[in-house]
Amino acid sequence: MPLDPVVPTYLDHAASTPMRPEAVAAMVPFLAEHYGNPSGSHAAARHARRAVDDARDAVAALVGCRPGEVVFTSAGTEADVTALTGVAAARPGPVAVSAIEHAAVLDTARALAAAGTEVVELAVDGRGRVDPDAVPAGAALVSVGLANNEVGTIHPLEALAERGAVLHTDAVQAAAWLDLPRRAAPAALVSLSAHKLGGPKGVGALVVRDGTPLAPLLTGGGQERGRRSGTQNVAGIVAFGVAAALAADEREAKAARVARLRDRLAAGLLPVLRGLVPDAVETVVPPGGDRDHVLPGHLHLCLPGAAADEVLFLLDQAGVAATAASSCASGATAPSHVLAALGVDVTAARGSLRLTLGWSTTDADVDRALEAVPAAVARAVGAPPPTPQYQGATGGRP
């Protein structure tokens, strides 16, 4: 069957990023030419093992850990599940997770609860942050994401690490943007996913700091020092390593550039959208407030009365890819659990719109969104189409 057409304006980087060309180029030889199993002992196997070890070094540098603490997995989801089930099996005590975690964390916590583990779901404030004092005494594990995948809130981890529990953080969204050696340093366990930072889908990692109690989720072959059995995805891991190295090298400049694009998008959209939907708000950012606590690429809006599914359909027809919630929940009819936990009412939540920018986003993408988003919202609420208002001297149409 034919492939879907390429979307000209892609604003769903939080769901998945385009692969970096350098990562694709590094991956191809291990699909076509270098086919050794890294667990073997002959020359082809040793070549594959060296490639995996080089990628491990790159991922370790991105996070700020020892290479031997990097455990390659099939995805960020597997990393999350391994972290929660592994600590629960190795260390008795309650497990605490924030109410706005990714489904990989929340669903795993609920499965642990069904099996008899005490699980505490931690409430968050209006910005999506947990009160460290709410962590139960004697907790075995606390799992709080470094940055929320839906609204982009960044969570400081230092106070949580002082509660005495093993601290796990899902850094899947944060890895492309934040200084992980500093921001994720308090966490004993850190989850990553290659496809959120320019690598391929189907490969991730769990950083397991030395001394962290953890029972393996997958057993059998003893790969990854016995912490994750199964033949490694060499091609994917190699590409992950390249993407991780690029993310580390370019992080500061990329974050500054994308934040400027995001801010221009917000400045252009919000006045127009409020003319169409008077109660339109930027989620987790008060009017006139700064966005220092939000990832550079995230712009999350709530547009009460503008049905998200209709807005997204119209944007898709206009060649703009966006979503209403996380990629794991975007097809659901129920409002986002993240927005519910933040105290957003149901009417506003049903009009949510997540626009996320990334390494490949251009000024032209922002110009296109400044035209397409107000037009889609106007149609969804039955209003006349507004006059586009372009912000910034970037080649956008007047």
HUVEN-V341384 format. One record per run of one state. SS is the DSSP state (a for helix, b for strand, c for the rest). FROM is the first residue (numbers start at 1). TO is the last residue. If there is no record, write none. Layout:
[[SS/FROM/TO] [SS/FROM/TO]]
//
This chain:
[[c/1/8] [b/9/10] [c/11/11] [b/12/12] [c/13/20] [a/21/32] [c/33/42] [a/43/63] [c/64/66] [a/67/69] [b/70/73] [c/74/75] [a/76/90] [c/91/94] [b/95/98] [c/99/102] [a/103/114] [c/115/118] [b/119/122] [c/123/123] [b/124/124] [c/125/129] [b/130/130] [c/131/131] [a/132/134] [c/135/140] [b/141/143] [c/144/146] [b/147/147] [c/148/152] [b/153/154] [c/155/157] [a/158/161] [c/162/165] [b/166/170] [c/171/179] [a/180/183] [c/184/188] [b/189/193] [a/194/196] [c/197/203] [b/204/208] [c/209/223] [a/224/226] [c/227/233] [a/234/276] [c/277/280] [b/281/282] [c/283/293] [b/294/294] [c/295/297] [b/298/302] [c/303/307] [a/308/317] [c/318/319] [b/320/321] [c/322/322] [b/323/323] [c/324/336] [a/337/341] [c/342/345] [a/346/349] [c/350/351] [b/352/356] [c/357/362] [a/363/381] [c/382/398]]
//
